[in-house]
Amino acid sequence: MSSLQIDDTGRLKHLLTLEGLPRTGIVALLERAQAIIDGGADRGALSGVGVCTLFFEPSTRTRLSFQRAAQRLGADVLNFDAATSSTTKGETALDTLKNIEAMGVRGFVVRHSDDGAVARLAAAANPGTALLNAGDGRSAHPTQGLLDMLTLRQAKGGDFSKLRVLIVGDVKHSRVARSDLHALRTLGAGEIRVCGPKSLLPDNDTLAGCTVTQDFDAALEGVDALMMLRLQRERMEEGLIDSLEDYHRDYGLTAARLKRAAADAVVLHPGPMNRGVEIDSDVADGPRSLILRQVANGVAVRMAVLEALLTR
């Protein structure tokens, strides 16, 4: 994967995963994103460059923030809608990519339900075409991982070795959790805790180096940051949880529960939220919540990544 993402000179060719990406590369993207927030955006950096949001799954925040990022850099943005495309007639994702590529499009932001789908498309792309993984299966969501790290950096500083971070919920099926774990390990987080029902926890390899528990109250003690994950409601239909009420009782973040964390602990959530299930509204909208800052940071992070991949 690293050779597919990075060329012989160390330049980023595609962004498919944060796993294996060097610390210097992650930090450089975070610093560039912060510089953009501070007023350092080049509004014409991608003038005349075609960028297509190639989404085969629904999205709100990711799709719109990538569109906003590309537009702010001056790119020509094409929005692909699988529901109204030739995909419904049987055209493959690869044929779709190659046809749009033939129109002179150089940047593709791809979301797909299959693990590894974006990497397979990247391997087949023309030289000079760049693919950004906007979420594939359960594997990775690298720009979400980056925006989460930027949000933590803003709140807690750049020294992650002092941080105790807790990830809560359906880690097993979460590409966001995997990208967050990759980034937190690379940035040297002091302690990574993972909590959720046993049925929603992944294999030991995914959780290497983490403190794993099913006791949410115990896991909360003294943490500096909480990353709450959306409970994917289809898991109830699959029998992986008993009920939404039981899940909220055991793993829902309430204002009372949050008191167990450090006094200055912050709360993150990638969205969309199930209010009253994994998080209560008074926490999601409360003073410790950085959820909307995550959304705002997403635009700057995606601008930084688009710049890195598509400017020459």
N, C-alpha and C positions, 0 to 999 in steps of 0.2 A: 504493500500500500504506500510506503514512504517514497518509493521510486516513481510511483504514479502521481503522487502529489507534488514532489519536489524535484527539480531538474539537477543536473550535475553541478551547477553553480550555487545551489542552495536556494534558488528562487522558487516560490510557490507557483505551481502550474494549475492545480485544482485544489479546492478545499473539500475533502471528503469526510474527514474525521479528525478529531484532536488527538487521537491515540497515536503516539509516536512522533507527534509534532514537537520540535525542540522548544525548551523553555524560552529561548531567545526569540523564536518566531511568535509564540503566543504573546509574550510581553510587548514585542514590537507592534503587533496588531492592536493590543489594548492601549498602548501609548498613542498610536495614531488616532484611534477612536476618541480618546480623551482630547487630543489636540483639535479634532474636528468639532467636538462639543464646545471647546474654548474659543472657537472662531476661526479655525484653520482649514476650513473646507475649500477645495478648489472646484468651484462650481462648473468649470468647463473641462475637467480632467478626462471625461469620457464623451466629449462632444463628438457626435457622429457614430459612436459605437453602438451596435445593436445588442440589447440584452433581453432575453426572453424568460419570463417566469413560467416554467414548464411543470405545472402542478397536476399530478394524477390523484391527489387527495385534497379534501377541503382544507382551507386555512383562512384565518383572518389576519392575526398579527404578523406572521412571517411573510405572507405574500405581500401585504400592503406596505410593510416596512422595507422590504426589498425594492418594491416599486418606487417608494418615496426616496430611498437611498440612490437608486439609479437615476431618477429624475433630477435630484439635487446635484449629481455629478455631470448632468448634461447628456446622459445616454438617451438613445431612442429605445423606448420600452415597448415590448410586445407581450401581451397577456394571453397565455394559452389556457383555454378552458376545456378540460377533458370531456366534460358532459356534452359539449357542442362541437367536438372535433371529430376527425376521422378515426379516432380511437374507438368510437362507438361502432365503426364499420369493420373493425378488426385490425386496423393499422397498429404495428408494434411501436413501443416507445423508441426503439432505435431508428426505425424508419421516420418517425415523427422528428426526432432530433436531426437526422441527416437532411431531411427536406428543409427544415428551418435554417439549418447551417448553410444550405445551398443559397439561401436568400441573403447571405452576408452577415448573419448574426454570429457574434463571437463569444458572447457570455450567456450561459444557461444556469438558471436557478431551478433546481429540480427537487420535487417532493414525490416520493413513490412509496407504495405500501410494502414493497419487497426488500428484504435485507440485501445489501450489496448492489442494488439496481443502479445507483448513481455511479458507482465505481465501474460497473460494466459499460455504461454509456461513456464515461471518461476515457476508458481504454480504447473505444472505437472512434473517438472524436478526432477531428483534423488537428494538425499542429497549429497552435495559436488560438484554439478554442479552449475556453475555460469553463469548468463545471463547478458549481457550488451546491453542496448537499444541504437542502432545506428540510431534511428529515427522510430517512429511509428505513422502513420497517421498524424494528426495535433497535437498530444498530447505532445510529448517530444523528445528532442534530448540532453540528459544530458551532454555528453562529449563535445558537441559544446558549451553548456552553460559554462562549466568549462574552456574550452580553451579561450573563450571570456573574462571570469573573470580574468584569468591569464594574458592575454594580457593587460587588463585595469590596473591590479595591477602593472605590469612592467612599464607602462607608467605614472601612476598617484599615485602610492603608495597604501598601504594597507588600508588606511582610506577612505572607500567609502562614509562616511557621508558628505564629502565635494563635492561629484561629482554630476553634473547635466548631466544626460544621456538621449539621444533622440533616440528612435527606430522609424524607418520610413518605411512605405510601407504596404505590404500585411500581416498585423499582424494576421488577421482572420484565414488564412490558414497555418500559420507558426509555426511549432513545435520548431524551433530555437528561435523565439520570446518568446514563452511560457517558455522555459527553461531559457532564459536570464532574463525574468521577475521574475521567481522563485528565481534565484540566486541573482539578484540585491536587491530584497526585503530582503532576508535572510542576505545579507552582509551589509544592512543598507544604501543603496544609498540615498543621500540627496534629490534628486528629479529625478523622472522618468517621462519623457515626451513621449507620443506616438502620432504619426501623420500619417495620411493616408486618402484616400477617405473613406467616410462613408460606402460605400459598401464593403470595405476591413478591417473594424474594427470589432473586436469580441464583445462578450457580456460584460456587465459591470463587471461581476465577474472576468473575465480574466484581466480586466484593473483596478481592485481595487487599490486605492492609487496612481494612475497615473494621470498626467495632460494630458488630451486628447484634440486634436485639429485637424482641417483639414487645417489649415493655416501653411504651411511649413516654410515660411519666418519668421513668428512670433515665431514658435517653435524653430528655430535655435538660437535665440538671447541668446548669452552668454553660450551656452552649452559646456561642457568639452569633451564629446565623442558622436559620432553619430554611430549608428548601422543601416546601410542600408540593407534592405531586398530585395531579388530577387523578381521581379514582375513575378509571374507565368503566362506565356502568355496565358494559357487556360482561365484565368479570362476574357480576352478580348472576347474570344469566348462565354463565359457565359453571356456576357453583363454587367459585373461588372465594366468595364472601357470603355470609349468611343473609345480611340485609344492610341497607344503607344506614339504618338506625344503629345497628351494632357497630358498623365501621366508624360512624361518628363518635359513638361512645368510647371506643378503644383508640382511635387514631385521628379524631378530629381536633384541630387546633382551636381552642377557645381562649378567651382572655384570661380565665383562671389558670389554665394550663401554662400559658406563656410566662406566668410569674416564676416558673421553675427555671427558666433560662436566665442567662446573665442579664443584668439590669439594662444593658444597652444592646441587647440582642436584636437582630433585624430579621424580617420575614420576607421570603421570596416565594414566588409561584409563577410557573411559566405560562399559565393560562391554557385553555379556558378554565375558569374556576367552577366548581360545584359548591356554591355557598350552602352552608349548613351540613355539608358532608365532610370534606377534608379540611375546610376552614370556615370559621364563622365570620359574618360580615363585620363585626366590631373589630376583628383582628385584620381582616383584609383591607379595611378602610381606616385602620387606626394609625397612630403616630409611628409605630415601628415597621409598618409595611413599606416595602420598596417596590411593590408590584408595578405601579405605573412608571416608576423610574426605570425598571427593566425594559418596559415597552419603549420609552424614549431612547434609552441607550441602544436599543436594537437598531435604530436607524443609523446611528454613528458607527456602530460596529460593522454593519453591512456595507456602509460606504467605505470603511477602511479595507475590508476584504475585497470589494469590487475594484478599488484602486490598486491593491497589491497584485491582483490577477490580470487586470485588463489595461493598465497603463504600461507603456514601453518607453 
